[in-house]
Amino acid sequence: MSQNTRPRTCGSGRAFYVDTVELDGQAELRLVGELDMDTADRPAQALEPVYDHGVVRLVLDLSELKFIDSSGLNQLVKALKRQRECGGHVVLHAPSDQTLRVLDLVGLTKHFTIT
């Protein structure tokens, strides 16, 4: 199953979208753009069908994530909690130096697998 949520332009003119690919018990979500208060619901919407299929390994590709605020961080933590409750785990793939710095500042780097 593959899902692509359409780009959403926020009030500030920023676009954000999520590409989702599921295969053999693994799902990968590619987060593109700025994950903030205006767009934080998009990953959660994309994850609902993933959770329904019992995916064990969730990879969040952050290589094209340009910005993340506390609302976006909250969504990452919610995904991690949900995966752990189901015996799964979350991998954060290729976060930018800026995103990695934010994750480290709030103490999240020790809770996620980062590749």
C-alpha positions in Angstrom: 0.0 0.0 0.0 1.3 3.4 -0.8 -0.2 6.8 0.1 0.8 10.3 -0.8 -0.9 13.2 1.0 -1.1 16.3 -1.1 1.0 19.3 -0.4 -0.7 21.6 2.0 0.2 25.3 1.9 -0.1 27.0 5.2 -1.0 30.6 5.9 2.7 31.6 5.7 3.0 30.0 2.2 4.9 26.9 3.4 4.1 23.5 2.0 4.3 20.2 3.8 3.5 16.7 2.7 4.0 13.1 3.7 4.8 10.2 1.4 4.0 6.7 2.9 5.2 3.3 1.7 4.4 0.0 3.5 6.1 -3.2 2.8 6.5 -6.5 4.8 5.8 -5.2 8.3 7.7 -1.9 7.7 6.4 1.5 6.9 8.4 4.5 5.8 7.0 8.0 5.9 9.0 10.7 4.2 8.3 14.1 5.8 8.9 17.0 3.4 8.7 20.7 4.3 8.0 22.3 7.7 6.4 20.3 10.5 4.8 22.9 12.8 1.5 23.7 14.5 -0.2 24.2 11.1 0.9 20.9 9.7 1.4 18.5 12.7 -1.8 16.7 11.9 -0.5 15.4 8.6 1.8 12.7 9.9 -0.8 11.5 12.3 -3.3 11.2 9.5 -0.8 9.2 7.4 0.0 6.9 10.3 -3.6 5.8 11.0 -3.6 3.2 8.2 -0.1 2.1 9.1 -1.2 1.4 12.6 -4.2 -0.5 11.3 -1.8 -2.9 9.4 0.3 -3.7 12.5 3.6 -2.3 11.2 6.4 -3.2 13.5 9.2 -1.0 12.2 8.3 2.6 11.4 10.9 4.7 9.5 10.5 8.4 9.5 12.6 9.8 6.7 13.5 13.4 7.9 16.0 14.1 5.1 13.7 16.7 3.5 12.3 18.1 6.8 13.3 21.8 6.8 11.9 22.8 10.2 10.2 21.2 13.2 8.6 22.9 16.2 7.2 21.5 19.5 4.0 20.4 17.7 6.0 18.4 15.3 8.2 16.9 18.1 5.0 16.0 19.9 3.9 14.0 16.9 7.2 12.1 16.8 6.8 11.2 20.5 3.2 10.1 19.9 4.4 7.8 17.1 7.1 6.4 19.3 4.7 5.7 22.2 2.2 4.0 19.9 4.9 1.8 18.3 6.3 0.8 21.7 2.8 -0.1 22.9 2.5 -2.5 20.0 6.0 -4.0 20.4 7.4 -2.0 17.5 10.0 0.8 17.1 10.7 4.0 15.3 13.7 4.9 13.3 14.5 8.6 12.4 16.3 8.5 9.1 18.7 11.3 7.9 17.6 14.2 10.1 19.4 17.5 9.1 21.9 18.9 11.5 19.3 21.5 12.6 16.7 18.9 13.3 19.2 16.7 15.1 20.2 19.6 17.3 16.5 20.2 18.2 16.0 16.6 19.0 19.2 16.6 21.2 18.2 19.8 23.0 14.9 18.3 24.2 16.5 15.0 25.0 14.8 12.9 22.3 18.0 11.5 20.7 18.3 8.9 23.4 14.7 7.6 22.8 14.9 7.1 19.0 17.1 5.0 16.7 18.7 7.6 14.4 20.3 6.5 11.1 
